[in-house]
Amino acid sequence: MIRTLAAIAVVCLLVWNANGGDEMPGARQSTPIALTNATVHTVTQGTIARATVLFANGRITAVGANVAVPQGFRVIDCSGQHVYPGFIAPVSTIGLTEIDAVRATRDMAEVGEFNPNARGETAYNPDSDIIPTIRYKGILLANVTPEGGVVSGMASLMRLDGWTRDDIAVKSRSALMLTWPQMDVNTAPWESRSADEQRRETGKRVDALRELFRQAKAYALLTSVGDTAKRDIRLEAMARVFRDTLPVFVRASSRKQMESALDFRREFGLSMVIVGAADAPYMIDRLQKEGVGVVIRRVHALPIRDEDAYDAAYTLPATLAAAGIPFAFSDDGGWQQRNLPFHAGTAIAYGLGADAALRSLTLTPAQMLKVDADYGSIEVGKSATLFVSKGDALDARSNVVTQAFIDGRQVDLTSRHTRMTKKYRERYKR
């Protein structure tokens, strides 16, 4: 017992030290704001030079080069700077983990294989010290995704600023997260099962998943006609996939995994997004035919096979763009999401168009999560979720975010990183 209490005390001390900042969530917008003289990257209407963006009550009211600023607006001169829609992290564990080496601060996985009732927002920590470091790179929305098992749970699309999950959640249930069973035979020395045994085990897991979806589909049908005699929280959560066409995000990288997942999609008529998709170049025709989008796990990655080209991961975005397959960028874990813009920048260096790269960080993930009516581009009527950068937001050498707004609320851009930068720059001055 004493050892347990001591361990808890150490964890609390580590978290307290990590959360030493005093960043305050932004207040609801009360004064209309005008961003003037900026290069505005609208995503849907191209790039507008020396433009103005007006927003009030959290909504964009005007965008253009010849927009007059009405009286009463707070004017922010953005001369020489760029305005972008807020970037979206489509698959992340932001807010679910704080210190990866400390087990007590990791809360992204439940025990068991099937946990559709688990929700990302339930465990989300709005006071995470990681969040401000990610906001500083222009990532203002994050799809917080549970992990573990086959059915990991419900993702929650969260604003990266706010007090409680009620005012932070854009969608408390944004997608159902699956991890597709490994379809290839493992030939590693430590694998004691034969190839046939592995295939049988994989078959059993896929069959169990299929049965769960059959039950969920039947449950959705029964509840739609008012039959709620036998309530099941797991099936109740999954019923949204059929009743509300909630997207299903499937972690699948190999060709066999993707083929099996797409067969499953067709069987149940699911709205599906493939996460990982390292073998997507071998699946171009089918992805095109079925209109399934992809979330690329990492661009800064090594080839997965010895025979692959050294730049296979770098050129994957350009390959998908050339085929007209919608894709978005992600990265493993939580704090790593700060690198999303630079994954896109690397992809540009390997053949991806700049406009396509920007869309993959903004409008495409918004479309995948079905929030593109409000987020993902700078358009009249949409949410004023945007940021201002001194340079190219996809270039690690020049991206310096100077202003950020989420639904019109101005976001504090200080973080542990900015405080440490200031501290040690002062040290060298002295």
N, C-alpha and C positions, 0 to 999 in steps of 0.2 A: 504493500500500500504506500509506504514512504517513497519507494522508488517511482511508483506511478505518479505521485504528487510532484516529485522532483522533476520528472520528465515533462509534466504539464507546465510546471513553472518555467522550465527552459524554453518550451515552445511559445508560451505567452511572452517571454522576454524577447525572443527572436521576432515574433510578429509585431510587438510594440516598437522594437527598434526599426523594423522595416516600414511600419506605418507612422513614421515620425513627422510626416508632413501635416500642413494645416490647410490643404486645398478645400475651398468652400464650394459646394454645388451652386451653379448659377441660378439667379432668381428669374422668375418668369418675365418675359419681355414686357416692359411697360412703356418704353419710348421707341417710336419708329426709328429705324436705322437705314442710312444710305452708305453703301460702299462705292466710292467714286474713283474714276481714273484708273480702273483696274483692267487687266487682261482676264476676261471671264470665260472659263471653260464650261460651257453649258452642257456638254455631252450630246444632247439631242439637237441643238441648233448651232453647232460649231463653236468656234472661239471668236469672241468679240473683243476688239482692241479698244482701249480707253472707254470702257463701258461703266455703267452704273447698275447696281443691284439695290432695290428697295425692299425692305420687309418690315412688317408690323404684325403684332400678335402672333409671332411665330410662323407667319406665312409670307412667301415672296409675292410682292404686289407689282413689281415692274423689273424688267431686265432689258438693257439695250444701250446703244451708243449715244442716243439723243434723248435720254430720260431726264426730265427736269426734277429737281429735288424739291418737294413741297415744304412749306414752312412747318417748323416743329420737329423736323427730322434731325437726329444726331448724325453728323457727317463724319465719316472716317475716310481720309484721303489715302488711297491705295496706289498712288503713283509708283510705277515700276514694279508692282507686285501682281500676283495672280490669285484669282478666286476659283476654288474648286468645290464641287459637291463633296459632302463628307464621305470618306471611304468607308467601306463595309467589310468586316471580317466575317465570311460566311460560315466558317467552321473554326471554333476556338474553345479554349477552356478558361478564358478570361473571367476572373471573379470566382472560379472554382478551385483555383490552386494559388498559393502564395509563395511558399518556399518548397521547391520540388524535392529537396533532400529531407524535408520534415513531413513525415506521414500525416500528422495531425492537421496539417494545413492543406492537404489534398482531399477534395470532396467532389470528384467528378465521376465516380463509378459506384454503382450499387452491387451488392452480392447477388449472384445468380445470372442465368442466361437471358431471361426475358423480364424486362422492367419497363414496359411502355408507359407506366404511370409515373415514373420519375420525371421531374421537371428541372431544367437548368435554373430557372428563376428562384426556385426554392432554396438552393444552396448558394446563390450568387451573393458575393460580398461587395457591396458598393464602396466600402472603405479600403479596398485593396490598393496597395501602394503601386501596383503594376499599372493600374488603369491610367493614371496621369501620364506615364511614360509612353503609352500607346497613343493617347489623344494628341500628344505633341507631334506625332507624325501624320496627323490628319485623319486617323481612324476614329470615327465618331459613333459608329454603330457596330455591335458585335453580336453574332449569332452564337449564343453560349450553348455548347453541345455536350451532353453527358457522354461518357465512354464506358467500355466494359460490356461483356456478354455479347449476345447476338442482337437482341433488341435493347439498346442502351437507354432509351427514354426519349422524352420530348425536349427538343431544343427551344430556347427562348431568345427572341431578338431583343437586345437591350441597348438603351442609350448609355453611352459611357460618361454619364454625369447624372447626379440626382441623389435624393435622400433614401428612398425606399424602393422596393421592387415594384410597388404600385405606380409610382411616377417614372420609373426607369424603363419598365417593359413596354416596348412597342407592340410586341405580340408575345404573350406568355407561352403560347404553343405555336411555334413557327414551322417545325418540321419534326418528323419521327426519325430517329437515328438508328440505323442498322449497321452491323459489321458482318459482312458476308463471310460464311465459313471458308476456310482455306481449301481450295479445290485441287491444288497440285500435291503430288506425293512428296513428302519430306524425306530426303536421303541423307540427312545429317547423321553423324556417327552416334549421337545420343538418342536418336529415334529408335525405340525398340519394336514398334509395331511394323508389321509387314505392309506392303503397298495395298493389298486387298483389305486388310484391317482398317487402314486409314480411309480408304474409299467408302467402306461400310459406315464408319463413324461420321464421315462428312455427309453421306446420304441420310443418316438418321437426323442430323442437325437440320438439314434443309427440309426434311419431311416434318419435323417438329415446328419449324417456322411456318411452313405452308398450312399446317393444321391450325396454328394460332391465328393466321390471317383469315382462314375460313370461318373460324368461330367469331372473329371480330366483324367480319362482313355480315354474318347472320345476326349478330348482336345489334349492329347498326340498323339493319332492316327491322328488327323487332322493336327497338326503341323509337324508330321513326313513326310507328303506328301506335305508340303509347304503351307497349308491353314492357314494364319495368319491374316485373315480379322478382326476378333474380338479378340483383345488381352485382356487377363484377368490375372493380376499379381498373383492372388491366384492359379488359375489353372495352370499357367505357372510354378510356384514353385512345385506344386504337380505332374506335368507331369514327373518330374525326377524319381519319384517312379516307374513309368511304363517304361519310356524310358531308364533309366540308372540303373534300379533295385536298387535304393537307399534304404537302410534299413529303416524300420519303427520301432522305439522304442516305445513300448506301456506300459504306466504305468498301471499295473493291479496287484492286490495282492490277491483278493479273488478267490475262485474256479470258481464262476459264471462269474466274470470278465474275467478270463483267458479263460474259455470255449467260451465265446462270442467273445473274441478277436481272438482266433484261428479259429473259424468258419468264421470270417471276413477275416482272412488271406487266408483261403482256397478259399473263394469266389472270391477274387481279385488277388490271386497268388502273395502275397507279401513276401518279405524278411523281416522277423519279429524277434524282440528280445523283450522278456517280462522283464519289469523293476519292481522290487518289488517281485512278485511271492512268497509271504509268504505261499501260499497254494500249492506250487509246489510238495510237497510230495504226494498230492492227484492226481496229474496230470502226474506222471512219464511216464506212458505208452504212453500217447498222445504226450508229449514233445519228447519222444524218436522216436515215429513213424513219427512225422512231422519235426524232426531235428531243433527244435527251441531252441535257447539259452536263458539264463537268466542272468540278472544283479541283484545281491542281494543288496537290498537297505542298509541294516545294519546287521552286526552280533552281535554287542553289543546292543541288543534289548530285550525287555520283550516279553513274549508270547502274542499273540493277542487274545487268548481265555482262559477262566478260566480252561478249560479241557486240554489245551496243556501242554506238558512237560516244565519244567522250562528252559531247554536247547534247545528248538525247533529251535531258531534262530542260536544257536552255531553249531548245528549238520546239518543244512540245506546244507552247502557246501559239507560235506562228503557224504550226501545222494545223491546229484546231481552227484558228481564225481563217486560214485559207480554205478550209472545208465548210465554213459557215456554221460551226458547232459552237454554241454559247459556252463560255467558260469564265471562271472567276479564280482569283488567287487566294491561297490560304497558306498556313504554315503550321507546323506541329506545336501543340501546347498553347500557353497563354501569352507570356511576355514576348515570344518570338513574333507575334503579330505586328509588332512595330516595324518589321522588315518588309511588310507586304508591298509598299510602294517601290522598294528596291528590287523585289522579285520582278515586278512589272518592268522596271528600268532595264534589268538584265535581259529580259525577253525582247525588249526593243533592240538591244544590241545584237540579238540573234534573229532578226527578221520580222518581229512583230511591229505593226504600225502603231504610232503613238496614240491615235484616237482609239484603236481597239484596246490598247493597254489601259487607257483611262476608263473606258466603258467596263472593262473586266473588274475594276475596283469599285464601281459605282452602280450603274444602271443594271448590269447583268446580275449581280448578286441580289439587288432589289427585286428584279423580276423572278429570280429563283425562289425568293421568300415571299413573293406576292405582296410587296409593299411599294411597288414602283409608281403607284398613284400618288405617293407622298414623298418618296425618297429616290435618290439615285441620279438626279439631274437638277440643273438650275432652271426652273420654269415657273411662270406665274401660276400661283395657286398651290404650289408644292411647299413642303416644309422648308423653313430657312435653316437647314442643316448643312453648313458649309464652312470653309476655312480660307484664310488668306495666307499665302506663302511668298517670301521674298524671291524665291527661285522656282525652278521646275520641281514640282512635288514628287516626281518619279526619279529624281537625281539626288543621290545621297550627298553629293558635294554642295548642292545649292539649296536644298529644301530646308527652309527655316520658317516654321509656322508662327505668324505674329498675332493672328486673331482666329478664334473658332467659336462657332455658334451651333447649338443643338436645339432645334425647334425655336430659334430666335433667342434662346438664353445664352448669354456670353459665358464661355467656359474658361476656367482658370488653367493657364498653360504651365504653371510651375509644377515641378515634380522633384522627386529625389535626385534625378539626373541633373536638372537645372541647378538645384541647390549645391550639389557636389561640384558641378562645373564652376560655379561662381566661387565656391570656397577655395578650390585648388588653383584657379587662376589668380586669386588674390595672394595665395601663398607664394607663387612664383614672382609676382610683382614685388613682394617684400624681400 
